[in-house]
Amino acid sequence: MPAITVGLDGSPESLAAADWAAREATQREKSLCLLHAGDPLGSLYIPYMGVPAPGAVEALRDWSAHLLGEAESRLAERHPDLRITTRQSAAEAVPALLAAAQDTELLVLGSRALGTVTGFLLGSVALSIVARTDRPVVLVRAGEHAEDEHVPDATGAASDTTQYRDVVLGLDLEEPGDAAVEFAFETARRRLTGLRVVHGWNPATAYGYGAFVDSGLTADMAEETRHGLSDVLRPWKEKFPEVEVRAQAVVGSAGRHLVHASRDASLVVVGRKTRHALAGGRFGPVAHAVLHHASAPVAVVPHG
């Protein structure tokens, strides 16, 4: 079973995802599978009586094989010790990727570029996969480069040999999600970098609408939240003593703070409650904000 599988469709974002997946697989000393699924030719052939035009199927297979071969060669040159396999699937992209996710430790997908009004994942294949799989998925935007994950060098120039930027974790104290927490700690440990943990809380929940705000009660709640955050993280800090942890209990939804933190992060990690994945899948407000607006790669880790 490949440790990491990346979905390729020839788009800039999928090629960036392949680069990220190759770097991750090399760091983990694991194998990488390049998967192409679905029909990239789209309207290049016209079905007649339910049958594709002559040569269309062969053209699709040739295009897919060329795409995979080119990507494999490029990645093998950059990562000569990485074991790479390729796979073609005639199935539609979503079911093929969902099936592939079950046979891999980590699925990596490209996501649309930032800057659109609706956000870079809305309506994409990637969003459908993330919402429905019970395996971790990392989403990588087009234009992502290795040096983006590292701090600048002494001259301020971009570099892929300096220390990694922090890993950022969004943490819900009511349902922390051990799988997401462990994923974040393990990634920070492997990258020899720090872990920044962000938890959002709302003091207004203690008051009715329009009620008088008691500053003393709010201060007590803030202290209780900080203690709760410390309690949740304590066993993980003991398990990963080499990881330097900075924990923040911020007022309001953590989503906005995570998006801001993503500008200086190598990876943002959020959990997703699998029991909420109804028809079409659901996300909480924090994951929703991060998936649509984070500027760093995002790992979505399902938990019960």
N, C-alpha and C positions, 0 to 999 in steps of 0.2 A: 504494500500500500504506500503510495507516495505521501511524503509528509506534507507537501504543499502542492496545491493545484491552482493554476491560474487560467482564467477564461480569456481566450483571444478571439477578436473579431476583426482585427486589422485597424481599428480606430486608434488615435493617439493615446487615449486614456488606457486602452487595453495593453498597449505596448509599454506604457509607463508602469502599469500594474505588473507586467512580466519582469521588468527590470527590478522592481521592488521585491517581487517574489524570489527572484534569483539571488538577490543580496541576502534576503532572510534565510533562504535554504542553505546558502553557503555558511552563514553565521551559525546556523543550527547544525551544520554538517549532516543535512538530510537531503533527500532527493526532491526533484521538481518535475511536475507533469504539466505540459502545455496542452490545453484542451480547446479545440474549436468545435462549436455546435451550431446548429441552425442553418439558415440560408442567407449568406451575405450578398448573394446576387440580386435578391429581391425582384425587382421588375425587369431584370435583364432577360428573363424568359417569360413567355406567356403561355399558361396552361391552355390546352385545347381539349375539350371533352374530358377534363380532369387529368390529362396526361401532359407532362412537361414537354416543351418543344424539343426536337431532336438535338442531342448533344448537351442539353442543359445540365443533366445530372453529372456527366463527365466533366463539364466545365467547372461545376461546383466543387467536385472532388479535387480537381487539379488546383483550383484556386486555394482551397483549404490546405492541401499538401504543401503548396508553395509558401503560404503564410506561415505554417508551422515550421517548415524547413528553414526559412529565413530567420525566424525568431530563435530557433534552436542554435543555428550557426553563430548568430550574433552573441547570444548568451554564453555559449561554450567558449568563445574567444575571450570574453571578459572573465569568465569563471571556469578555468580549465579543469578544476577538480570537482566540479558539480556534476552529479549524475542527472541527466535530463532525459525524459521520455516524452513522446508526443502521442496524441490521441485525437481521432476524428469521430464525431457523432452526427448521425443524420437526424437525430431528434431535434425538436425545437429547443431554443437556448435555455429557457427557464427549467423545463423538466430535466434536461440533460445536466445542467449545472447543479440542480437540487440532488440528482442522483450521484453526481461526482462528489458533492460535499460529504455524502455519507461514507465515502471511501478514502477520505483524506483528513489530515489533522487540521489543516487550515486552507480555506478557499480565498483566493485573491481576485478581485474584480476591479475593472476600471470604472470611474465615475465621471460624470460630466463636469465640464469646467465651471469654475466659480463665476459669479457675476450675473447670472440670470435672475429674473424677478422671482421665479418660483423656487429657486434653489437648484443645486446641481445633481440631485438624485431623483427628484420627483418624476414619476412615470417611467423610470428606467428599468431595464432588466435587473440591474443590481439591487434596486429597492425591493423588487419582488422576491429575489433570492434571500436577502437579509431578513425579510419579514417572515419567511416560511421555513428556513432551515434551523436545525438545532445544533449546528456546528459554527465555530467562530469564522467570521468573514472579515477580511480587511479590504477597505475601499480606497483606491488610489486615484487621485485626479490627474488629468493630462498635464504635462509639464513638470511633474514631480521628478526631482533629481536627487542623487545620492547626497550631494552636498547640502541639500535643504534640511537633512536630518541632523546635521552637525553644526556646532557653533562656528562662527568665523575664526580665521586664524589671527595671529598677533597683529597683522596689518589690516584686519577687517575684511579680508577677501574670503569668498566662499571656499570651502575645502571639504573633502570627504575623508580626511585623515585625522581631523581634530575630534574632540570628545563629542559624543552624541548629545543632542538636546534632551531635555527631560521627557520622560513618558508622563502623560497626564491621564488621570483616572477620575471619572465622574462616579461618585459613590452615594448611594441611597442608604441611609442608616436603617430604615425600616426593613428593607430587603437588599442587603449588600450584594448578594450574588457572589458566592465564593469563587465560581469559575472566572468571572471577570476580574476580581481582585487578584487571584493567583496569576492570571494571564498578564496583568499589568506589572506585578512584582517580578515575575520571571523574565519579562521583556527588559525591564530596567536592569535586572541583575546581569543578563546576558550582554547588554550594551554598555555595562559599566557606567551607568548614569543614574541620575536621581529620579524619584517618583514624586510628582505633585498630585495630591489628592484634593478634589474639590467636592464639597457637599453644600447644597443649597437648602436654606430653611426660611420659613416665612413666619415672623412673629405675629402677623395678623390672624393666624389660625387660632391663636389663644383668645381672640376677642371676637365678639359679634360684629356684624357690619355697622360701621359708624360708632362703635363703642369707644369709650375713652381709653387711650393707650397708657398703661402703667409702665413708666420707665424702669421701675424697680423689677417688675415681673419680666420685662423684656431682657434686662440684664441677666436675671436668673436663668431665663430660657437659653440665652446665648452661652452661658457657662455650662449649662446642662448639655447643650448640643456639642460643645467642644469636648466635654468628658465622654460623651457617647461616641464621638468620632475616634477619640484616643482608645477607647475600649475595643472598638471594632478592629482597629488597625494593630493593636498590641500583639496578638498571636502571629500576624503576618510579618511584623517587624522582627519578631523573634525567629521566625522561620527563614527570613531573608535579611540577616544582620548587616550584610554588605551594602544594602540599598539605603541610601539617604532619603528620608521621607519628609516632605513638607505638606502638612495638612491644613486646609482652609475650610472654615465654616462660613459661607457667604450668605448674605441676606438676599432673598429672592430665588428665582429658579437658577439652578446651576448651569443651565444651557447657555445663557449669555456669557457667563464667566468662562465656560469651557471653550466656547468659540474664540473668545479673546485669548485664552491661554494657548490655543492651537497655533497661534502665530509664532510661538517660540518653542513648539513641541516637536519631537521626532515622531510621536504617535499619540493619538487620543484613544482611550479605551472606554467604552460604555457597555453596560449590560442591557440585555433585553429579556423580559419575562416571557418565557415560551408559552405559558398558559394564556397569555393575552393574544397569541397569534391565531385569531379567528380567521374566517374566510378573508383572504387578501392580506392578513397580517396587520398588527397594530403596533404603534410605538408610543412611548410616553413622551411628554413635552421636552424632556432633556435630550433624549436620543434623537427626537425629531429635529431639534435645533442644531445639534452637532452634525447630523447627517446632511443637513441642507446647507450649512454655512462654515464648517470647519475648514481651515486652509491646510492642515496636515493630514496625512493618512489616518483613517479611522478604523479601529477594530471594534466590531460589534460581537459581544460574547453572550450567547443565550444562557439562561439559567432558569431553574424551576420556580 
